[in-house]
Amino acid sequence: MTDLLAAIDIGSNSFRLEIAQVNCGQYRRLDYLKETVRLGGGLDAQGRLTEEAVARGLACLQRFAQRLAGFAPHQVRAVATQTLREARNRDAFLARGQAVLGFPIEVITGREEARLIYAGVARLQPSTLPRLVIDIGGRSTEMILGHGRAPLRAESFGVGSVSLSMRFFGDGRYTAQAFRAAQVAAGAELEEALVPFARAHWSEALGSSGTVGAVSQLLAASGITDGTITPDGLRWCIERCVQAGSPDKLDLPGIKPDRRPVIAGGLCILYTLALHFDIEALRPARGALRQGVIFDLESRVDAARRKRPHDARDDTVQELQQRFGVDVAQAERVRRLALRLYAQLADDASPAAEPVRELSWACALHEVGMMVSHHDHHRHSAYVLGHVDAAGFSQSQQRRLAELVLGQRGSLRKLDARLGQQPFVWQVLALRLAIILGHARVAVDETVVRLRATGRSVRLEVPADWAERHPRTLFLLDEEAQAWALSGALKLGVRRLETAAA
C-alpha cells in the first residue's frame, strides 16, 4: 500500500475519491468512488452551508475514510473547490470534515484548481498542439490555455452547472426564455475571457468534468454525434429540454439521474462557450482535477525523498520574490538562521517536514510587503501572501504563511489564538529571532546563538564577547524577551555565556 496515492475532490456537485499508482510516469487507477452530494446547492441566502448539506458532505467523507483506512498522511490529499471558497461557515465544515475524514482538507483557489485540472489532462492525454481545456463544475468554470505540460494561462469564473440551474431553472420548468436568460448570465461572467482565450490561441478544445462527460454521452447515445460536443448538438439538447418542459419529463438516453437536475445549467454554459469562443468541436478529456492532484502529490512525495526537497511551491516562491523585488540575499540569511534555530526547538526539523518548508517559504517572502511600503511592511506582506495567486499552495497554507509573516515583528497579541499551538509558536519564535540577528543585513555567524527549551520556557544563549561587540542586537533581543513576556505564550530569557561552548 505504500506506493498508493489518493486524491479527494470535494466539489460543489459531487465528491470524488480516486486511488492510483504512478510508476515511471505511468498512471494506473486502482479505485474510484463518486457520490452526488450537491454541497453547492446547500448554500443559503446568507452564503452559509445548511446543516442538511453539511450532513450529506460529512456522511460521504466518512465513507471515503473507511476506504482510506491504512493510508499514511503523505499518501492522501483532499482539495475543496468553489463552494468552500464561498461558504461563510467553511471553517466549521472543514473542522468537522477533517475530523471525520482523518486527513487535512485544503481549500484551493480557482487558479490553482485550473492548474491542477490541466496537469491531469496534460499527463493523461498528452499533445504537442496548443490547447484550450474547459472544466464546468457545480459553481465555477475553469479555462486553461496550455502547450504540452505547461499551463500558459489559467482562470476561474464564478458560474457553474449547479448555481446556474438553481437560479434559472429552480422552479422545475424548462422554457426558451429561461435558457436565453441563463445564457446571457453565463456570457456576462465569461465575457472577460473573450480576448485571452480567443480562438487564435489554441488548436484543439477539450472538456474535463462531469458536465462535459454527461453531455458527450447524451449526444453519443442519441446518435447525434460520436460524443463530440458541437454547437448543433447543444442546440438539439436545449430544444429537447424545452420540449420536455421540466427535468422530470426529460427523456434522453445516456443521462444519469444525478445529472438530470443540473443538466440545463451545464448546457447553457457549454453553448455560451461554443458560440463566444468559436468552439466547433469540444472533446471529452481523459484527465481531471483528481488526477492532477495525484500527479502533484506524487511530485511532493518524490521531493520529500530528496535531501533538499523541491516542488511547484518552491518555483512559485522564487517567482514571487522576483515579482515583488525581494532582497534575496537577506531572505536567504534569515532563512538559514531561522531553520537552524527551529531545529533546536522542534521535534521534527528534517528538510522535508512541512512545518520546516513553511518556515522556509515564510522567510523567503517575509519582505514582499516592502513593495507596497516600508512602514508596517509585515502587515502588507501578510495581506499579499494571504491573497496572491500562488501555484501549488492551497488557501489554507497561504493563510498559515500570512500569519507567520504577520508575526515577524511587533506585538504578539495579534497571534494570540495561534501561539498556544505547536509547531506554530516555534516557527514564529525562530523567524523573529532570525530577523533580529540579521537586522544589519550583513553576514551573520549562524552558530553564535543557541536555544534551549524546557516546556514553555526558552533560554537564548550568546557568548559574552559577542554580546559586547553587538550591543544593538543584544538590545533588540532583550526587547524580544519582553514582547514574549507580555504575550504570555512563553518565557524567553537571554543569557550571556563566557565562552561559545559553555
C-alpha positions in Angstrom: 0.0 0.0 0.0 3.0 2.3 0.5 3.1 3.3 -3.2 -0.6 4.1 -3.4 -1.8 7.7 -3.7 -5.3 9.0 -3.1 -7.0 12.3 -4.2 -10.3 13.6 -2.8 -12.1 16.2 -4.9 -14.7 18.0 -2.7 -16.7 19.6 -5.5 -19.8 21.7 -5.5 -21.9 18.9 -7.1 -20.0 15.7 -6.4 -17.4 14.3 -4.0 -14.8 12.0 -5.7 -12.1 9.7 -4.4 -9.5 8.3 -6.7 -6.8 5.8 -5.7 -3.9 5.3 -8.1 -0.3 4.3 -8.6 2.2 6.4 -10.6 5.2 4.3 -11.7 7.8 5.7 -14.0 5.4 8.4 -15.1 2.6 5.8 -15.9 -0.7 6.3 -14.2 -2.8 3.3 -13.0 -6.2 3.8 -11.4 -7.0 1.3 -8.8 -10.3 2.6 -7.4 -12.7 5.4 -7.9 -15.7 6.4 -5.8 -18.1 9.2 -6.6 -21.1 10.5 -4.7 -23.5 13.3 -5.7 -23.6 15.5 -2.6 -24.8 18.8 -4.0 -22.8 20.8 -1.4 -23.2 23.9 -3.7 -26.9 23.5 -3.6 -26.8 23.9 0.2 -25.6 27.5 0.3 -28.4 29.6 1.8 -29.2 33.3 1.1 -26.5 34.3 3.7 -23.8 32.3 1.9 -23.7 29.6 4.7 -23.9 25.9 4.2 -27.1 24.5 5.6 -26.9 21.7 8.2 -28.6 19.3 5.7 -25.8 20.0 3.1 -23.1 19.6 5.8 -24.6 16.3 6.9 -24.5 15.0 3.3 -20.9 16.0 3.0 -19.8 14.5 6.3 -21.6 11.2 5.5 -19.7 11.0 2.2 -16.4 11.8 3.8 -17.0 9.2 6.4 -17.4 6.5 3.7 -14.3 7.8 2.0 -12.4 7.5 5.3 -13.4 3.8 5.5 -11.8 3.2 2.1 -8.7 5.1 3.1 -8.0 3.1 6.3 -4.3 2.3 6.5 -3.2 5.2 4.3 -0.5 7.5 5.7 -0.9 11.3 5.7 1.6 11.8 2.9 -0.4 9.4 0.6 -3.6 11.4 0.7 -4.5 14.9 -0.5 -8.1 16.3 -0.2 -8.9 19.5 -2.0 -12.1 21.6 -1.9 -13.3 24.0 -4.6 -15.8 26.8 -5.2 -18.5 26.1 -2.7 -16.0 26.1 0.2 -14.2 29.1 -1.3 -17.6 30.9 -0.9 -19.1 29.4 2.2 -19.0 31.8 5.2 -19.0 28.9 7.6 -16.4 26.9 5.8 -14.0 26.7 8.7 -16.7 25.0 10.8 -17.3 22.5 8.0 -13.6 21.9 7.5 -13.0 21.2 11.2 -15.8 18.6 11.2 -14.8 17.2 7.8 -11.2 16.7 8.7 -12.2 15.0 12.0 -14.4 12.6 10.0 -12.0 12.0 7.1 -8.9 11.8 9.2 -6.8 13.9 6.7 -6.4 17.6 6.2 -8.7 19.3 3.7 -7.2 22.1 1.6 -9.4 24.8 0.1 -7.7 25.7 -3.2 -8.0 28.9 -5.3 -9.8 28.9 -8.6 -6.5 29.3 -10.5 -4.9 26.5 -8.5 -7.9 24.3 -9.4 -7.4 25.2 -13.0 -3.6 24.4 -12.8 -4.3 21.0 -11.3 -7.0 20.3 -13.9 -4.6 21.0 -16.7 -1.9 18.8 -15.0 -4.3 15.9 -15.1 -5.3 16.4 -18.7 -1.8 17.1 -19.9 -0.3 13.9 -18.3 -3.2 11.5 -19.3 -3.8 13.0 -22.7 -0.5 14.4 -24.0 -0.4 16.6 -27.1 2.0 18.9 -28.9 -0.8 21.2 -30.0 -1.7 24.4 -28.2 -5.0 23.6 -26.4 -7.9 25.0 -24.6 -9.1 23.0 -21.6 -12.5 23.7 -20.0 -13.9 22.3 -16.8 -17.5 23.2 -15.8 -18.1 22.4 -12.2 -21.1 23.0 -9.9 -20.3 26.6 -9.1 -17.3 27.6 -11.2 -15.9 27.1 -14.7 -12.2 26.9 -15.2 -10.5 27.7 -18.5 -6.9 26.9 -19.3 -4.6 27.6 -22.2 -1.6 25.3 -22.4 1.1 23.8 -24.5 2.5 20.4 -23.7 2.6 20.1 -19.9 2.8 23.8 -19.3 -0.3 25.8 -18.5 0.1 29.2 -20.1 -2.9 30.9 -18.7 -5.4 29.6 -16.1 -8.6 31.4 -14.9 -11.7 30.5 -12.9 -15.1 32.1 -13.4 -17.9 32.1 -10.9 -20.6 30.3 -12.9 -21.3 26.5 -12.8 -24.0 24.0 -13.6 -25.5 23.9 -10.1 -25.6 27.6 -9.5 -27.0 28.4 -12.9 -29.6 25.7 -12.8 -30.7 26.8 -9.3 -31.0 30.4 -10.5 -32.8 30.0 -13.8 -34.5 26.5 -13.5 -35.0 26.3 -9.8 -38.8 26.3 -10.3 -38.5 23.0 -12.2 -39.6 24.5 -15.5 -37.7 24.5 -18.8 -38.6 27.4 -21.1 -36.9 29.0 -24.0 -36.9 32.3 -22.1 -35.1 30.7 -19.1 -32.5 29.2 -21.4 -31.9 32.5 -23.1 -31.6 34.3 -19.7 -29.2 31.7 -18.4 -27.0 32.0 -21.5 -26.9 35.8 -21.1 -25.9 35.4 -17.4 -23.2 32.9 -18.3 -21.9 35.2 -21.1 -21.7 38.1 -18.7 -19.5 36.1 -16.4 -17.3 34.7 -19.2 -17.0 37.9 -21.2 -13.7 39.0 -19.7 -12.1 35.7 -21.1 -13.0 36.6 -24.8 -9.6 38.1 -25.6 -7.2 36.0 -23.6 -8.9 32.7 -24.6 -9.7 33.6 -28.2 -9.6 31.0 -31.0 -6.3 32.3 -32.2 -4.6 31.0 -29.1 -5.4 27.3 -29.4 -5.8 24.5 -31.9 -7.9 21.9 -30.0 -10.5 22.2 -27.3 -11.0 19.6 -24.5 -13.6 19.4 -21.8 -12.9 18.0 -18.3 -15.7 17.5 -15.9 -18.9 15.7 -15.2 -20.9 18.2 -17.2 -18.8 17.6 -20.4 -18.9 13.9 -19.9 -22.6 13.8 -19.4 -23.4 15.9 -22.5 -20.9 13.8 -24.5 -22.6 10.6 -23.5 -26.0 12.0 -24.2 -25.1 13.1 -27.7 -23.4 9.7 -28.5 -26.3 7.7 -27.1 -28.8 9.7 -29.1 -26.8 9.3 -32.3 -26.3 13.0 -32.8 -22.5 12.9 -32.7 -19.8 10.4 -31.8 -19.6 12.1 -28.4 -18.0 15.3 -29.7 -19.8 18.4 -28.4 -20.8 20.8 -31.2 -23.0 23.9 -31.4 -25.6 22.0 -33.4 -25.6 19.1 -30.9 -26.0 21.6 -28.0 -28.9 23.3 -29.7 -30.6 19.9 -30.2 -30.1 19.2 -26.4 -31.6 22.5 -25.4 -34.6 22.0 -27.8 -35.3 18.6 -26.3 -35.2 20.2 -22.8 -37.7 22.9 -23.8 -40.0 20.3 -25.4 -39.9 18.3 -22.2 -40.8 21.3 -20.1 -39.2 20.0 -16.9 -36.3 17.8 -15.7 -38.7 15.1 -14.6 -40.1 14.7 -18.1 -36.7 14.9 -19.8 -36.3 11.6 -21.7 -32.8 11.4 -23.1 -30.7 8.3 -23.4 -27.3 8.3 -21.6 -28.2 10.9 -19.0 -27.8 9.7 -15.4 -30.4 10.5 -12.8 -28.0 12.5 -10.6 -27.1 14.7 -13.6 -30.7 15.4 -14.7 -31.4 18.3 -12.2 -28.3 20.3 -13.3 -28.0 19.5 -17.0 -29.8 22.7 -18.1 -27.3 25.0 -16.4 -24.4 22.9 -17.9 -25.9 23.1 -21.4 -26.2 26.9 -21.2 -22.6 27.3 -20.2 -21.4 24.9 -22.9 -23.5 26.7 -25.6 -22.3 30.1 -24.5 -18.7 28.9 -24.6 -19.1 27.3 -28.0 -20.6 30.4 -29.6 -18.4 33.1 -27.9 -15.1 31.2 -28.2 -15.7 29.7 -31.7 -15.5 26.1 -30.4 -16.6 23.9 -33.3 -15.7 20.7 -31.5 -15.2 20.0 -27.8 -14.0 16.6 -26.9 -14.0 15.0 -23.5 -10.6 14.9 -21.9 -9.2 11.9 -20.1 -7.8 13.8 -17.1 -9.5 15.9 -14.5 -8.8 17.6 -11.2 -8.4 14.5 -9.1 -5.7 13.1 -11.5 -3.9 16.4 -11.4 -4.0 16.3 -7.6 -2.4 12.8 -7.6 0.4 13.9 -10.0 1.0 16.9 -7.8 1.0 14.7 -4.7 3.4 12.3 -6.4 5.9 15.1 -7.1 5.7 16.1 -3.4 6.3 12.5 -2.2 9.2 12.3 -4.7 10.6 15.7 -3.4 10.4 14.5 0.2 12.8 11.7 -0.6 15.5 14.1 -1.5 17.8 15.9 1.0 16.7 19.2 -0.4 13.0 18.8 -1.5 11.7 20.9 -4.3 8.3 21.1 -5.9 6.0 23.5 -7.6 5.6 25.6 -4.5 9.3 26.4 -4.4 9.1 27.6 -8.0 6.2 29.9 -7.0 8.2 31.3 -4.1 11.1 32.2 -6.4 8.7 33.8 -8.9 7.1 35.9 -6.1 10.5 37.0 -4.9 11.2 38.3 -8.4 7.8 39.9 -8.8 7.9 41.8 -5.6 11.6 42.8 -5.7 12.6 40.9 -2.6 16.2 41.3 -1.3 17.0 37.6 -1.9 20.4 37.7 -0.1 18.7 39.0 3.1 15.9 36.5 2.7 18.4 33.7 2.5 20.3 34.9 5.6 17.1 35.0 7.5 16.1 31.6 6.2 19.3 29.9 7.2 19.2 31.4 10.7 15.6 30.6 11.2 15.9 26.9 10.2 18.9 26.5 12.5 17.0 28.0 15.4 13.9 26.0 14.7 15.9 22.8 14.6 16.9 23.5 18.3 13.2 23.7 19.3 11.1 21.3 17.2 10.8 17.5 17.4 11.0 17.1 13.6 13.2 19.6 11.8 14.0 17.5 8.7 14.1 19.4 5.4 11.0 17.5 4.1 8.9 18.3 7.2 6.0 20.5 6.2 6.5 23.0 9.1 10.1 23.4 8.1 9.2 24.1 4.5 6.5 26.6 5.5 9.0 28.4 7.7 11.5 28.4 4.8 8.9 29.9 2.5 7.8 32.5 5.1 11.5 33.6 5.4 11.9 33.8 1.7 8.8 36.0 1.4 8.6 37.9 4.7 9.6 41.2 3.0 7.3 41.1 -0.1 5.2 43.9 1.5 8.1 46.3 1.1 7.0 46.7 -2.5 3.9 48.4 -1.0 5.5 50.4 1.8 8.4 50.0 4.2 6.1 51.2 7.0 4.3 48.2 8.6 5.7 46.0 5.8 4.9 42.9 7.8 1.2 43.7 7.5 1.5 44.3 3.8 3.4 41.0 3.4 0.7 39.1 5.3 -2.0 40.6 3.1 -0.1 39.7 -0.1 0.6 36.2 0.9 -3.0 35.6 2.0 -4.5 36.8 -1.3 -1.9 36.4 -4.1 -2.4 33.6 -6.7 0.3 31.1 -5.7 0.6 28.0 -7.8 0.9 24.8 -5.7 -0.4 26.4 -2.5 -3.8 25.9 -1.0 -5.7 28.9 0.5 -5.2 27.2 3.9 -1.5 27.1 3.5 -1.4 30.6 2.3 -3.2 31.7 5.4 -0.6 29.9 7.6 2.2 31.7 5.7 0.4 35.0 6.1 0.0 34.5 9.9 3.7 33.6 10.1 4.9 36.8 8.3 2.4 38.9 10.2 4.1 37.7 13.4 7.6 38.6 12.3 7.7 41.8 14.3 5.7 43.9 16.7 3.3 42.8 19.4 2.4 39.2 19.6 -1.1 39.8 20.7 -2.3 39.7 17.1 -1.4 36.0 17.1 -2.9 35.1 20.5 -5.2 32.4 19.0 -2.3 30.5 17.4 0.6 30.9 19.9 -0.7 28.0 22.0 -0.3 25.6 19.1 2.8 23.6 18.1 4.8 23.9 15.9 3.4 27.5 15.1 4.9 29.1 18.2 8.4 27.7 17.4 8.1 28.9 13.8 7.2 32.4 14.9 10.0 32.5 17.5 12.6 31.2 15.0 11.5 33.8 12.4 11.5 36.7 14.8 14.9 35.9 16.2 16.4 35.3 12.8 15.2 38.7 11.6 16.7 40.4 14.7 20.0 38.6 14.3 20.1 39.6 10.7 18.8 43.1 11.0 22.1 44.7 9.9 21.7 42.9 6.5 25.3 41.5 6.7 26.6 38.0 7.0 25.9 36.5 10.4 27.6 33.7 12.3 24.8 31.1 12.4 26.4 29.3 15.3 26.5 32.2 17.7 23.1 31.7 19.2 21.8 28.6 20.9 18.3 28.0 22.1 17.3 25.6 25.0 13.7 24.9 25.6 12.1 23.4 28.7 8.3 23.3 28.3 7.2 26.9 27.6 10.5 28.4 28.8 13.2 29.1 26.3 16.7 30.3 27.1 18.6 32.1 24.4 22.4 31.8 24.9 25.0 34.1 23.3 28.8 34.4 24.0 29.7 37.3 26.3 32.3 38.6 23.9 29.8 38.6 21.0 27.3 40.4 23.2 29.9 43.2 23.8 30.6 43.6 20.1 26.9 43.7 19.2 25.1 45.9 21.8 22.3 46.9 19.4 21.4 43.3 18.6 21.5 42.4 22.3 19.2 45.4 23.0 16.7 44.0 20.4 16.9 40.5 21.9 16.1 41.9 25.3 13.1 43.7 23.8 12.1 40.5 22.2 12.1 38.7 25.5 9.8 41.5 26.9 7.4 41.0 23.9 7.1 37.3 24.7 6.6 38.0 28.4 3.7 40.4 27.5 2.1 37.8 25.3 2.2 35.1 28.0 2.7 32.4 25.3 6.2 31.5 26.6 9.0 32.8 28.7 12.1 33.9 26.8 15.3 34.6 28.6 18.6 35.9 27.2 21.8 34.6 28.8 25.4 35.7 28.1 28.0 32.9 28.3 31.6 33.3 29.0 32.6 31.1 26.0 30.6 29.9 23.0 31.0 26.3 24.1 30.0 26.9 27.7 
